[in-house]
């Protein structure tokens, strides 16, 4: 058509025959309009083709996108409902962020294995950027930054090695025993399991960071402030922030989240400076044995010296970022998992009985649990796995962000969009799991692959997978297991009279129980004091 118009064009412009002029001018006008219309049609079709390359998804409203239709409480549930309509890959706009959600193991494999490098970037929320000393931690630093690889290596090969964790078992034991003694003193009264566990997990983290208790009144005050500060930080990190969804208005900080986080961060910084000073003094006074050093002393050592591979030493902000990862990454996740496990056990008395019997057989009725018992508690192990399946601490993992546009399942996932892997949906998919909503630990009992939850089985990834997989597994799992075994072996638990368990979750970075779980303890061991 365009070619015909092109050949006619000289004739149309030949205005030497005046009587035909009007006709030719009219025809010329029509042809130009036709050409423009054809070009327009071609252009619209081409742009539609680009739009069609995005995954399907629900329509939203101008500016806010699908935001008003999503409940704030349970993003993973809304995403699961949308997957039922739009399939295992869909997109939606939240404000002006394009989000893509995937909900099948096949697509999860493509993201975390086949395109792992491309999908390993993060889109850090503002509060997290501040809390992590400008993304100087592991969770929010760019994976293309060689310093990120260095920090993951430091965590894996310096802090969380078996030898190091074994060396500081005494510190974990002491904090768990202190927690059990608190429960003992409150026998017969309701205990908030989440609050109790959070305090124990935080005490463990602080104690391992400092290599024990800080001396004197100053030390006790610093420890108290660190606890308070970490809890406040968790609250702000969990709050949805309008500035993250509408970057154009971020500078107004409408909810004051950024200001709040900056204040907390300054206090935290001052606390860390005091702790660092004390650690340096301690180092001067006594040369502690290498294995007994606290994480902070080790990090300061790595800050001063090049490590074996001659990677450049850690910066002070990186030391602080790593401490934040340990304080934040390990405490809320462990707390949440203890809460959910206790809740499901209260719902299933027959499973609780089996757990208690195993504990009595393996640990003995007059002994407290020690970490060396854990590898023999195979039934408790599968109870925890089943809880991970039904109540993963991070149901959407930590959202990823492609470093460049990628094709996934025939769709384009544009660079900079936010990608969620809905593990909640995959963990409950009836096509994968038999009676998926049933709490049945036995499903894992005869499983030959005991390590299938470490990221190689894309149907079951409570710790994520690929380059961004949780680097805290060795500590997280040990602590979770140890706290649960100790609680269940030392006490009988019952719900307060007339209380019905509420099993709904409240979505944040970590999915906690919506209602705290309050349980009343009665001693099971006769001699907790003697063993402590
Ligand atoms: C039961 C306890 C824990 C659970 C369930 C858990 C779960 C997770 C999950 C699901 C992720 C996201 C993985 C992904 O996006 O693919 C993650 C990331 C992370 N976790 Fe854990 N975690 C636990 C304990 C810990 C502990 C104890 C630490 C620190 C010592 C820790 C530090 C981190 C860090 C730094 C990241 C970010 C990794 C990165 O982005 O490269 N976690 N965790």
Boltz pocket constraint, residues with backbone or C-beta under 6 A from the ligand:
constraints:
  - pocket:
      binder: B
      contacts: [[A, 138], [A, 139], [A, 140], [A, 325], [A, 326], [A, 329], [A, 330], [A, 331], [A, 333], [A, 334], [A, 337], [A, 393], [A, 394], [A, 397], [A, 398], [A, 399], [A, 461], [A, 462], [A, 463], [A, 464], [A, 465], [A, 466], [A, 467], [A, 468], [A, 469], [A, 470], [A, 471], [A, 472], [A, 473], [A, 475], [A, 476], [A, 477], [A, 480]]
      max_distance: 6.0
